[in-house]
Amino acid sequence: MQIMKILKSFILGVTLFLFVSSLLFAQSGGKVSDNLSTPSKILKMDRKYAIYLPADYETSGRSYPVLYLLHGSGDDQSGWVQFGEVKNITDKAIQEGKCTAMIIVMPDGNTGQRGYFNSPKGDWNYEDFFFQEFMPFIEKTYRTRAEKRYRAISGLSMGGGGTFMYALHHPELFSSACPLSAYTGSITLEDANDRLKKQYPDIKDEEIVKYLSNLSATELIKNMPEDQKKAVRWYIDCGDDDFLFEGNSLVHIAMRKKEIPHEFRIRDGAHNWTYWREALPTVLEFVSQAFHQY
């Protein structure tokens, strides 16, 4: 009888411990909001965004490093939340000590016109909005550490293209850049000519050349000043069955020729969320290496 009482007490204690542990685990997770917005004078409309705030954001009072995480074509600011499982993956990485607590900002690049760049005709200047309005808004509204060292950028597909261009255009703003399965820009002038003339029938040849040179990762890398080669830490990841493998491989080759330090990964996989979910923990760990104090 005494043994039964001890056994029941033990089982009750274990059950209570597991229950409390599960509550503490649930409470320790971060918070995601995916339907926020901010007005834009440049784009003449409100722009949506999603944000991940670490578990202790409301209570710590401290400021956090920030990762800007860009979605791909056809998605919006909720893509990384719904399909990328950013909350669960980030919570797990933080709890396991594989990445530092950070704010993750996911802007909507799919309202009105699609894409993260300025149009060649100047009728849709999303890149201007991002740097002149959106980033200052985020850093004013949330407790971010507004220094290059504590700011990183990543994204997939179209967002990988945004990652390349933003970090190449503004190496003074980002410590790390992690393009995933990225669209790297038109590979040849002919490609750019065909694509842009369909969208802008009256576009001039010199406008196409200027657009290509400004939005081609390989062209920007070839023309990179010597003192910028180590300005950004690069992690580039693309699946072996991805239709964008050629552009990413050419970027890798261009970086090797230019002697730009970077990590380049070709893993088993295609252009899908399974691949990007598996990539995210490594991205979080990689950007955290710059955020940490050694």
Contacts in CASP RR format, 6 or more apart in sequence:
PFRMAT RR
TARGET T0000
AUTHOR 0000-0000-0000
METHOD contacts of the structure
MODEL  1
MQIMKILKSFILGVTLFLFVSSLLFAQSGGKVSDNLSTPSKILKMDRKYA
IYLPADYETSGRSYPVLYLLHGSGDDQSGWVQFGEVKNITDKAIQEGKCT
AMIIVMPDGNTGQRGYFNSPKGDWNYEDFFFQEFMPFIEKTYRTRAEKRY
RAISGLSMGGGGTFMYALHHPELFSSACPLSAYTGSITLEDANDRLKKQY
PDIKDEEIVKYLSNLSATELIKNMPEDQKKAVRWYIDCGDDDFLFEGNSL
VHIAMRKKEIPHEFRIRDGAHNWTYWREALPTVLEFVSQAFHQY
25 95 0 8 1.000
27 55 0 8 1.000
28 55 0 8 1.000
28 91 0 8 1.000
28 95 0 8 1.000
29 54 0 8 1.000
29 55 0 8 1.000
29 87 0 8 1.000
29 91 0 8 1.000
29 95 0 8 1.000
30 52 0 8 1.000
30 53 0 8 1.000
30 54 0 8 1.000
30 55 0 8 1.000
30 57 0 8 1.000
30 87 0 8 1.000
30 90 0 8 1.000
30 91 0 8 1.000
31 52 0 8 1.000
31 53 0 8 1.000
31 55 0 8 1.000
31 57 0 8 1.000
31 58 0 8 1.000
32 50 0 8 1.000
32 51 0 8 1.000
32 52 0 8 1.000
32 53 0 8 1.000
32 81 0 8 1.000
32 86 0 8 1.000
32 87 0 8 1.000
33 50 0 8 1.000
33 51 0 8 1.000
33 53 0 8 1.000
34 50 0 8 1.000
34 77 0 8 1.000
34 78 0 8 1.000
34 81 0 8 1.000
34 82 0 8 1.000
34 106 0 8 1.000
35 48 0 8 1.000
35 50 0 8 1.000
35 78 0 8 1.000
36 48 0 8 1.000
36 49 0 8 1.000
36 50 0 8 1.000
36 51 0 8 1.000
37 46 0 8 1.000
37 47 0 8 1.000
37 48 0 8 1.000
37 49 0 8 1.000
38 46 0 8 1.000
38 47 0 8 1.000
38 49 0 8 1.000
38 133 0 8 1.000
38 134 0 8 1.000
38 137 0 8 1.000
39 45 0 8 1.000
39 46 0 8 1.000
39 47 0 8 1.000
40 46 0 8 1.000
40 47 0 8 1.000
40 129 0 8 1.000
40 133 0 8 1.000
40 134 0 8 1.000
41 133 0 8 1.000
42 125 0 8 1.000
42 128 0 8 1.000
42 129 0 8 1.000
42 132 0 8 1.000
42 133 0 8 1.000
43 124 0 8 1.000
43 125 0 8 1.000
43 126 0 8 1.000
43 129 0 8 1.000
45 111 0 8 1.000
45 112 0 8 1.000
47 107 0 8 1.000
47 108 0 8 1.000
47 109 0 8 1.000
47 111 0 8 1.000
47 129 0 8 1.000
47 134 0 8 1.000
48 76 0 8 1.000
48 77 0 8 1.000
48 107 0 8 1.000
48 108 0 8 1.000
48 111 0 8 1.000
49 77 0 8 1.000
49 105 0 8 1.000
49 106 0 8 1.000
49 107 0 8 1.000
49 108 0 8 1.000
49 134 0 8 1.000
49 138 0 8 1.000
50 77 0 8 1.000
50 78 0 8 1.000
50 79 0 8 1.000
50 80 0 8 1.000
50 81 0 8 1.000
50 105 0 8 1.000
50 106 0 8 1.000
51 103 0 8 1.000
51 104 0 8 1.000
51 105 0 8 1.000
51 106 0 8 1.000
51 142 0 8 1.000
52 86 0 8 1.000
52 87 0 8 1.000
52 90 0 8 1.000
52 103 0 8 1.000
52 104 0 8 1.000
52 105 0 8 1.000
52 106 0 8 1.000
53 103 0 8 1.000
53 142 0 8 1.000
54 64 0 8 1.000
54 94 0 8 1.000
54 101 0 8 1.000
54 102 0 8 1.000
54 103 0 8 1.000
55 91 0 8 1.000
55 94 0 8 1.000
55 101 0 8 1.000
56 101 0 8 1.000
57 64 0 8 1.000
57 103 0 8 1.000
57 143 0 8 1.000
61 143 0 8 1.000
62 143 0 8 1.000
63 143 0 8 1.000
63 144 0 8 1.000
63 145 0 8 1.000
64 101 0 8 1.000
64 102 0 8 1.000
64 103 0 8 1.000
64 143 0 8 1.000
64 144 0 8 1.000
64 145 0 8 1.000
64 150 0 8 1.000
65 100 0 8 1.000
65 102 0 8 1.000
65 103 0 8 1.000
65 144 0 8 1.000
65 145 0 8 1.000
65 150 0 8 1.000
65 151 0 8 1.000
65 152 0 8 1.000
65 287 0 8 1.000
65 288 0 8 1.000
65 291 0 8 1.000
66 102 0 8 1.000
66 103 0 8 1.000
66 104 0 8 1.000
66 105 0 8 1.000
66 138 0 8 1.000
66 139 0 8 1.000
66 142 0 8 1.000
66 144 0 8 1.000
66 145 0 8 1.000
66 150 0 8 1.000
66 151 0 8 1.000
66 152 0 8 1.000
67 102 0 8 1.000
67 103 0 8 1.000
67 104 0 8 1.000
67 105 0 8 1.000
67 152 0 8 1.000
67 153 0 8 1.000
67 154 0 8 1.000
67 283 0 8 1.000
67 284 0 8 1.000
67 287 0 8 1.000
68 105 0 8 1.000
68 106 0 8 1.000
68 107 0 8 1.000
68 135 0 8 1.000
68 151 0 8 1.000
68 152 0 8 1.000
68 153 0 8 1.000
68 154 0 8 1.000
68 166 0 8 1.000
69 80 0 8 1.000
69 86 0 8 1.000
69 104 0 8 1.000
69 105 0 8 1.000
69 106 0 8 1.000
69 153 0 8 1.000
69 154 0 8 1.000
69 155 0 8 1.000
70 106 0 8 1.000
70 107 0 8 1.000
70 109 0 8 1.000
70 116 0 8 1.000
70 153 0 8 1.000
70 154 0 8 1.000
70 155 0 8 1.000
70 156 0 8 1.000
70 158 0 8 1.000
70 159 0 8 1.000
70 160 0 8 1.000
70 161 0 8 1.000
70 162 0 8 1.000
70 163 0 8 1.000
71 77 0 8 1.000
71 79 0 8 1.000
71 80 0 8 1.000
71 106 0 8 1.000
71 108 0 8 1.000
71 109 0 8 1.000
71 110 0 8 1.000
71 155 0 8 1.000
71 156 0 8 1.000
71 158 0 8 1.000
71 159 0 8 1.000
72 110 0 8 1.000
72 155 0 8 1.000
72 156 0 8 1.000
72 157 0 8 1.000
72 158 0 8 1.000
72 159 0 8 1.000
72 160 0 8 1.000
73 110 0 8 1.000
73 114 0 8 1.000
73 115 0 8 1.000
73 157 0 8 1.000
73 158 0 8 1.000
74 110 0 8 1.000
74 114 0 8 1.000
74 158 0 8 1.000
75 83 0 8 1.000
75 110 0 8 1.000
76 108 0 8 1.000
76 109 0 8 1.000
76 110 0 8 1.000
76 111 0 8 1.000
77 106 0 8 1.000
77 107 0 8 1.000
77 108 0 8 1.000
77 109 0 8 1.000
78 106 0 8 1.000
79 106 0 8 1.000
80 86 0 8 1.000
80 104 0 8 1.000
80 106 0 8 1.000
81 87 0 8 1.000
81 106 0 8 1.000
83 273 0 8 1.000
84 273 0 8 1.000
84 276 0 8 1.000
84 277 0 8 1.000
84 280 0 8 1.000
85 277 0 8 1.000
86 104 0 8 1.000
86 106 0 8 1.000
86 280 0 8 1.000
89 277 0 8 1.000
89 280 0 8 1.000
89 281 0 8 1.000
89 284 0 8 1.000
90 99 0 8 1.000
90 102 0 8 1.000
90 104 0 8 1.000
90 280 0 8 1.000
90 284 0 8 1.000
92 281 0 8 1.000
93 99 0 8 1.000
93 281 0 8 1.000
93 284 0 8 1.000
93 285 0 8 1.000
94 100 0 8 1.000
94 101 0 8 1.000
98 281 0 8 1.000
98 284 0 8 1.000
98 285 0 8 1.000
98 288 0 8 1.000
99 281 0 8 1.000
99 284 0 8 1.000
99 285 0 8 1.000
99 287 0 8 1.000
99 288 0 8 1.000
100 288 0 8 1.000
100 291 0 8 1.000
100 292 0 8 1.000
102 284 0 8 1.000
102 287 0 8 1.000
102 288 0 8 1.000
102 291 0 8 1.000
103 142 0 8 1.000
103 143 0 8 1.000
103 144 0 8 1.000
105 138 0 8 1.000
107 130 0 8 1.000
107 134 0 8 1.000
109 115 0 8 1.000
109 116 0 8 1.000
109 126 0 8 1.000
113 119 0 8 1.000
113 124 0 8 1.000
113 126 0 8 1.000
114 158 0 8 1.000
115 126 0 8 1.000
115 158 0 8 1.000
116 126 0 8 1.000
116 127 0 8 1.000
116 130 0 8 1.000
116 158 0 8 1.000
116 159 0 8 1.000
116 161 0 8 1.000
116 162 0 8 1.000
116 165 0 8 1.000
116 166 0 8 1.000
117 126 0 8 1.000
117 127 0 8 1.000
117 162 0 8 1.000
117 165 0 8 1.000
117 215 0 8 1.000
118 124 0 8 1.000
118 125 0 8 1.000
118 126 0 8 1.000
118 127 0 8 1.000
118 128 0 8 1.000
119 125 0 8 1.000
120 196 0 8 1.000
120 200 0 8 1.000
120 203 0 8 1.000
120 207 0 8 1.000
120 208 0 8 1.000
120 210 0 8 1.000
120 211 0 8 1.000
121 200 0 8 1.000
121 203 0 8 1.000
121 207 0 8 1.000
127 165 0 8 1.000
127 166 0 8 1.000
127 169 0 8 1.000
130 166 0 8 1.000
131 166 0 8 1.000
131 170 0 8 1.000
131 173 0 8 1.000
135 173 0 8 1.000
138 144 0 8 1.000
139 146 0 8 1.000
144 150 0 8 1.000
144 151 0 8 1.000
145 151 0 8 1.000
148 172 0 8 1.000
148 173 0 8 1.000
148 174 0 8 1.000
148 175 0 8 1.000
149 175 0 8 1.000
149 290 0 8 1.000
149 291 0 8 1.000
150 175 0 8 1.000
150 290 0 8 1.000
150 291 0 8 1.000
151 173 0 8 1.000
151 174 0 8 1.000
151 175 0 8 1.000
152 174 0 8 1.000
152 175 0 8 1.000
152 176 0 8 1.000
152 177 0 8 1.000
152 178 0 8 1.000
152 287 0 8 1.000
152 290 0 8 1.000
152 291 0 8 1.000
153 162 0 8 1.000
153 163 0 8 1.000
153 166 0 8 1.000
153 167 0 8 1.000
153 174 0 8 1.000
153 176 0 8 1.000
153 177 0 8 1.000
153 178 0 8 1.000
154 160 0 8 1.000
154 163 0 8 1.000
154 177 0 8 1.000
154 178 0 8 1.000
154 179 0 8 1.000
154 180 0 8 1.000
154 283 0 8 1.000
154 287 0 8 1.000
155 161 0 8 1.000
155 162 0 8 1.000
155 163 0 8 1.000
155 178 0 8 1.000
155 179 0 8 1.000
155 180 0 8 1.000
155 182 0 8 1.000
156 180 0 8 1.000
156 181 0 8 1.000
156 182 0 8 1.000
156 276 0 8 1.000
156 279 0 8 1.000
157 180 0 8 1.000
157 181 0 8 1.000
157 182 0 8 1.000
157 183 0 8 1.000
157 244 0 8 1.000
157 271 0 8 1.000
158 183 0 8 1.000
159 179 0 8 1.000
159 182 0 8 1.000
159 183 0 8 1.000
160 179 0 8 1.000
160 180 0 8 1.000
160 181 0 8 1.000
160 182 0 8 1.000
160 183 0 8 1.000
161 179 0 8 1.000
161 182 0 8 1.000
161 183 0 8 1.000
161 184 0 8 1.000
161 185 0 8 1.000
161 217 0 8 1.000
162 179 0 8 1.000
162 182 0 8 1.000
163 177 0 8 1.000
163 178 0 8 1.000
163 179 0 8 1.000
163 180 0 8 1.000
163 182 0 8 1.000
164 177 0 8 1.000
164 179 0 8 1.000
164 182 0 8 1.000
164 184 0 8 1.000
164 217 0 8 1.000
164 220 0 8 1.000
164 251 0 8 1.000
165 215 0 8 1.000
165 217 0 8 1.000
165 220 0 8 1.000
166 173 0 8 1.000
166 174 0 8 1.000
166 177 0 8 1.000
167 174 0 8 1.000
167 177 0 8 1.000
167 232 0 8 1.000
167 234 0 8 1.000
168 217 0 8 1.000
168 220 0 8 1.000
168 221 0 8 1.000
168 224 0 8 1.000
169 214 0 8 1.000
169 220 0 8 1.000
171 228 0 8 1.000
171 231 0 8 1.000
171 232 0 8 1.000
172 231 0 8 1.000
174 232 0 8 1.000
175 232 0 8 1.000
175 233 0 8 1.000
175 287 0 8 1.000
175 290 0 8 1.000
175 291 0 8 1.000
176 232 0 8 1.000
176 233 0 8 1.000
176 234 0 8 1.000
176 235 0 8 1.000
176 286 0 8 1.000
176 287 0 8 1.000
176 289 0 8 1.000
176 290 0 8 1.000
177 232 0 8 1.000
177 233 0 8 1.000
177 234 0 8 1.000
177 235 0 8 1.000
178 234 0 8 1.000
178 235 0 8 1.000
178 236 0 8 1.000
178 237 0 8 1.000
178 283 0 8 1.000
178 286 0 8 1.000
178 287 0 8 1.000
179 236 0 8 1.000
179 237 0 8 1.000
179 248 0 8 1.000
180 237 0 8 1.000
180 238 0 8 1.000
180 275 0 8 1.000
180 276 0 8 1.000
180 279 0 8 1.000
180 283 0 8 1.000
181 237 0 8 1.000
181 238 0 8 1.000
181 239 0 8 1.000
181 242 0 8 1.000
181 244 0 8 1.000
181 248 0 8 1.000
181 271 0 8 1.000
181 275 0 8 1.000
181 276 0 8 1.000
182 217 0 8 1.000
182 236 0 8 1.000
182 238 0 8 1.000
182 244 0 8 1.000
182 248 0 8 1.000
182 251 0 8 1.000
183 244 0 8 1.000
184 216 0 8 1.000
184 217 0 8 1.000
184 218 0 8 1.000
184 244 0 8 1.000
184 247 0 8 1.000
184 248 0 8 1.000
184 250 0 8 1.000
184 251 0 8 1.000
185 192 0 8 1.000
185 215 0 8 1.000
185 216 0 8 1.000
185 217 0 8 1.000
185 247 0 8 1.000
186 192 0 8 1.000
186 195 0 8 1.000
186 212 0 8 1.000
186 215 0 8 1.000
186 216 0 8 1.000
187 216 0 8 1.000
187 218 0 8 1.000
187 246 0 8 1.000
187 247 0 8 1.000
187 250 0 8 1.000
189 208 0 8 1.000
189 209 0 8 1.000
189 212 0 8 1.000
192 208 0 8 1.000
192 211 0 8 1.000
192 212 0 8 1.000
192 216 0 8 1.000
193 205 0 8 1.000
193 208 0 8 1.000
196 203 0 8 1.000
196 208 0 8 1.000
196 211 0 8 1.000
197 203 0 8 1.000
197 208 0 8 1.000
212 219 0 8 1.000
213 219 0 8 1.000
213 220 0 8 1.000
213 223 0 8 1.000
214 220 0 8 1.000
217 247 0 8 1.000
217 251 0 8 1.000
217 254 0 8 1.000
218 247 0 8 1.000
218 250 0 8 1.000
218 251 0 8 1.000
218 254 0 8 1.000
221 251 0 8 1.000
221 254 0 8 1.000
221 255 0 8 1.000
221 258 0 8 1.000
221 260 0 8 1.000
222 254 0 8 1.000
222 258 0 8 1.000
224 258 0 8 1.000
224 260 0 8 1.000
229 258 0 8 1.000
229 259 0 8 1.000
229 260 0 8 1.000
229 261 0 8 1.000
230 260 0 8 1.000
230 261 0 8 1.000
233 261 0 8 1.000
233 286 0 8 1.000
233 289 0 8 1.000
233 290 0 8 1.000
234 255 0 8 1.000
234 260 0 8 1.000
234 261 0 8 1.000
234 262 0 8 1.000
234 263 0 8 1.000
235 262 0 8 1.000
235 263 0 8 1.000
235 265 0 8 1.000
235 282 0 8 1.000
235 283 0 8 1.000
235 286 0 8 1.000
236 248 0 8 1.000
236 251 0 8 1.000
236 252 0 8 1.000
236 262 0 8 1.000
236 263 0 8 1.000
236 264 0 8 1.000
236 265 0 8 1.000
237 264 0 8 1.000
237 265 0 8 1.000
237 267 0 8 1.000
237 279 0 8 1.000
237 282 0 8 1.000
237 283 0 8 1.000
238 244 0 8 1.000
238 245 0 8 1.000
238 248 0 8 1.000
238 249 0 8 1.000
238 265 0 8 1.000
238 266 0 8 1.000
239 245 0 8 1.000
239 266 0 8 1.000
239 267 0 8 1.000
239 268 0 8 1.000
239 269 0 8 1.000
239 270 0 8 1.000
239 271 0 8 1.000
239 275 0 8 1.000
240 266 0 8 1.000
240 267 0 8 1.000
240 268 0 8 1.000
240 269 0 8 1.000
241 268 0 8 1.000
241 269 0 8 1.000
241 270 0 8 1.000
241 271 0 8 1.000
242 248 0 8 1.000
242 269 0 8 1.000
242 270 0 8 1.000
242 271 0 8 1.000
242 275 0 8 1.000
243 271 0 8 1.000
244 271 0 8 1.000
245 266 0 8 1.000
248 264 0 8 1.000
252 262 0 8 1.000
252 264 0 8 1.000
255 262 0 8 1.000
255 264 0 8 1.000
263 286 0 8 1.000
267 275 0 8 1.000
267 278 0 8 1.000
267 279 0 8 1.000
269 275 0 8 1.000
END
